[in-house]
Amino acid sequence: MRGVWYFRLTRWGVFGLGATLAAWGLAAMFEGWDKIQIERGWSLFISGAVALSGGVVTLAIAAALSRLDHALLALAPRVAAPANPALAPAPTPAPMAPPTAMAPPPGFEAYAPKRYVEEEPVEVDRYENGGALYVMYSNGSVEIRGDGRVRRFASLSELRAQVGA
């Protein structure tokens, strides 16, 4: 595995690339400014502006990598090396515990979805058609009362499928 030195080298490499790109972009803009009357001057100036802005963005990425490097160093555990490595006890691996469900973080209950508790559906609407009484409930179910019997459907589309059949 690559060590911390590789990350630091990469960080400085990105910084150097950004600085070089910004410097060459500024130089191209300066060179194109004198020749702006002809097409080549405009091309140099525009490409220099693009290179300069790309260099600035790359420098910002290098700054973010630097902050990340410092944060990783601050969070890295410090382990003291024994004075004599030959006398150091061999590390024993910790016994593996069976996997368990992760406990939610503290304060999670406030943002967790509430448990769904089935309640008795509430009647929302009712109407009569063709001698049958249709009752609509809050959970989307429909009940038809008529001719001395009651039929309940889970949804209006289920009712339409039964009636259409």
Summary of the structure (lengths in Angstrom):
residues: 165
radius of gyration: 36.2
end to end distance: 67.4
largest distance: 97.8
contacts: 339
relative contact order: 0.08
helix: 50%
strand: 14%
